[in-house]
Amino acid sequence: MAAQPVSALYTYSRSIKMSTSQPSATGVTYSVSFKADQAYTLKTLIVDFCANSPLIGQTCSALAGFTVGATPTVINFQQNGVAVAGSWTAASQNSGRTLSFSNATGVSVAAGDNLTLDLTTVTNPNSVTSFYARMLTYDVTSPAYSDVSTAVFRETGSVALSTANNIGFTFQVPESLSFCVYKTTCGDTPALTLGHGTNKVLDSSVIDTDTAQFSIATNALNGVAIMARGTSLKTSSYTIAPINGGSGVQAAMVAGTEAFGLKVSPTTGSIAATAAYADTGGNSYTFDNNMVPPSTGSAIIANQATPGPLSSTVMTVTFGATASSTTPANVYTAIISLIAVATF
């Protein structure tokens, strides 16, 4: 090892932080930090990576698979947190083992100054191993550096590093769908009565209505839709005509013109009524014969405009019906099932 002047010091504070320690990782950032111990003009920084020894002047064995990059990239060169001016050149030496970072004008440093930079083009060694970085600073632009002949440096120090296998994580968030259909509060039985007066009768004088609600929440990434299946009001021998002939096209219900249908609100939001079933006010309702068993079809009454997880949302379904003067007297019933279909 060549003799050094008495002004040369071993820096007492230095570090290198790796963005990843995974063997063979490419594009790794090594964040280099060191503190100056004396005042001088820094013109060159050498960082030499060795497999065998941290000691200046000893032979430096190259690391299998390691390189600072054929054309190293250094960014964020700062002095005490402030960007250093000037155009600095990063170069690779010793077959990619060594980084040289220099500027002919250099930067004046004082004892205690913190200097930092990010080398972003490193490829880690190809195995799990410990290794060393020898750091040397110079007040000349092109020092005659080699591992065993370091030229006259100003400060030096070493850092130990190591690669390590990444910790792998596997976990699962289960699919969830919460769906409740109710009259007033989730859990009650949504038994509705369409009629008016003391005896709750359905006749040709008015349009009678009643409402049910449903709440829905899901973590399905591809959205959720609400479908309806069921029949119009009926007895064993007669069925009240669905609105607009059950075409699935919304139409105005007129008191005295026999009809049954439904509508849904709200019409906007994260999940909203489909256009055919949207409650836009007034007496417009929809019924789709595709929802009537044994048909395998269904009517989509609400869905998401933008698929994705859905927080708890409450919607209202309003049912409306009117009889005509010739509707047979009897007790009429219907069962409408709402089905939530989430795509995960």
Secondary structure, DSSP 4 states (H G I P E B T S, - for coil): -----TT-EE-S-EEEEES---TT--SEEEEEEEE-SS-EEEEEEEEEEESS--STTS--PPPTT-BS-SS--EEEEEETTEEPPS--EEEEETTTTEEEEEEEEEEEE-TT-EEEEEEEEEB--SSS-EEEEEEEEESSSS----SS---S-SEEEEEEEE--PPPP--------EEEEEESSSTTS-------BTTTTB--SSS-EEEEEEEEEEE--TT-EEEEEEE--SB-SS-BPPBGGGGBS--EE--TTS-EEEEEEE-SSSSSEE-GGGB--STTEEB-BGGGSTT-S--EEEEE-SS-S-EEEEEEEEEEEEE--TTSPPS--B--EEEEEEE--
